[in-house]
Amino acid sequence: MSSSFKSSGQVSYELRGDVAVMTVSNAPVNALSLAIRQDLVACIKQFEEDDVAKAAVIVGAGKVFIAGADIREFKRPATEPHLPDVIDGIEACSKPVIAAIHGVALGGGLEVALGCHFRVGVKGAKVGLPEVHLGIIPGAGGTQRLPRLAGYEKALEMIPSGVPIGADAAKAAGILDDVSDEADAVAAGLVFARSVIDNGTPLRRCSELVAPAVDAQVFADAKAAVAKRARGQKSPVVCVEAIEVASQTSFADGMAKEREMFMELKNSAQHRALAHAFFADRALGKLPEIEGIAPRALKSIGVIGGGTMGAGIATGALMNGLAVTLIERDDEALGRAKATIAKNVGGAVKKGKLSAEQEQRIFAEALSLSTDYASLSEVDLVVEAVFEDIDVKKQVFEKLDEVCKEGAVLATNTSYLDVNAIAAVTKRPQDVIGLHFFSPAHIMKLLEVVVADKTAPDVIVTGFQLGKIMRKVAVRAGVCDGFIGNRILATYRAAADAIVVDGSTPFEVDEVMLEFGFPMGPYAVADLAGLDIGWATRKRKAPTRDPRERYFTFADRMCEQGWFGQKTSKGYYVYEEGARKGTPNPAVLDILTEERKEKQINAQNLSKEQILDRYMAAMVNEAAKVVEEGIALRPLDVDMTLIYGYGFPRWRGGPMQYADEIGLEKILSNIKAYAQEDAYFWQPAKLLEELVASGRTFADLNAESGNNSAAKK
Ligand code: TC6
């Protein structure tokens, strides 16, 4: 590595007496971009040559120390100076270098600190190696230095999980040498440097430390445990392997091996998917229509309906500090709602997510129960969660229009009904929005913020604000049957049903999707949700069904037998008393055979790959239509919806990212081939055709939207 890099000034070098303070300044999180790496090299050289400076302190400007490598640069070929070399250069310094950490030191940021001879943190600082969440491993010595400094167990705890730890825990683990009471990192670093200079403390290089030996079984056990949790994601397992390397070889060889493992993962589809998800998460709320607009006041909410959904929404709001007024039709229903909320809140206390005092405050102060809509006269926002019937919902909104204060946001939690039609019964359609929570609403992360034709921008912002308060991932959706998620779900479920009627079994489809990385297959999910729900929907839609649509009867026949899934102990699977996992119900196969016989279908034997291709093609095609119609503003909105609400494996990045990886041309040609058998179902999305014709991808569309920071240069 050349040490002749000229400083661009993003890392400043300033003498404070006999201590050189190097300040890394790359807003917002001091990511280790090429310029920062070059500057660090230049500053270290300057320090070595500076006869006045007896020690150096590295600090970060702004809110954090350093949040890691610049993730955006990973898309481009690696450019010198590489981070591991920069850090080796810091560690090789002949004079003490101290990392003074405030905010966070994450990933490459902690690796820089591990390359320093000493580390001091201020109160509230956190350190961690979260690279695993990006589908990579720490690639600048983290897997080799951390175990040497803190031991293999600590490294095995921190690196494969990616979970940061606080300053005190880091000190207890030996990662920080001290937690300072000083107000800022510079002061903490200067105090520490003084003591090192005055005491002549010998330099401590992590690369030269020897960690206490451990039994090889520790690694085997760790690998087995993380592989089980990772469900197909590679990086957690490679994290363990890289730490194991540290126990087997010299530091230099370990570094070479770490680099090899890092580069392989950095070039993988899993890394691309997880980096996409990282930036997509941050792009969700960045919408031109609400830029610069403030939310309305949001301290208290009303919830209409205390069933599973309403009680779940109320729980989520209460747990996050909102006051809730819950409305039910009579005292008995209110009692049931309160019991459900108490059970939910009690569960959260048991899991340590809420304190007993918070629980007490919820029931003493924050929750009000009422049978009278007039109790909602002062709330800031109301979420209606009554029976999924348009007339019932319209009646509720008429009442809300009468009692709610001016400016209150009126939200419906419908999962597919027309929010415009609901808004139209009020005199204030600008205040009406859909807020589609997912059950159990106090646990599930996704919130679809459904924007109707007349919804005011500050009402949209307030929807996002509610999501933020309730720690949800809010995605903007437009009005259509099923919005983003349920609409796409209906299509890939229909594709699955066709696969099954044409010859496969529901169990094979479930297995393929489990292997793909979903936590459950679609039929196991259907059993959990209750088969009667889909049955009711099919009956409701029967009069408007297009005659060209292939209609399958097996699910109706199952319901006719009273098999509604888990709640009746029988559905696609048979459930032993109290069991949540079932065994395949063989009678389903008989029902399918009957249907094939009636429809004169010759059962075809699809391979796992063919099943997957069809299922995913259906998902991607409908998703493309959803984007084409503006129901989802960008492909990334679809990806996050499927990840947070439907179990799509994050390490595959969502269906659109997956489609980009597979190649849109291949997906389109599959769709066209399937259309030979069923032209009605397999109508290619125009957007897909356009993208293929112009050689573009869904990622290009995200970038063109201008709101995906991954695309920024
Ligand atoms: C690594 O280090 C590998 C090393 C080996 C190399 C050989 N790069 O999250 P926020 C952006 S891998 C580029 O909203 P917060 C982010 O996109 C890295 N950009 O803020 C957003 O941009 P926007 C390991 C980054 O206060 C803005 O900064 N490190 C990076 O809620 C603000 O971010 C990690 O995985 C980055 N590394 O949380 C840590 N980090 O405004 C990743 C952030 O254009 N970062 N941005 O949308 C975080 O966990 C959080 O950002 C945070 C701050 C806790 C630092």
Boltz pocket constraint, residues with backbone or C-beta under 6 A from the ligand:
constraints:
  - pocket:
      binder: B
      contacts: [[A, 28], [A, 29], [A, 31], [A, 64], [A, 67], [A, 68], [A, 69], [A, 70], [A, 71], [A, 72], [A, 83], [A, 84], [A, 104], [A, 106], [A, 107], [A, 108], [A, 109], [A, 130], [A, 131], [A, 134], [A, 137], [A, 138], [A, 139], [A, 140], [A, 278], [A, 279], [A, 282], [A, 283], [A, 709]]
      max_distance: 6.0
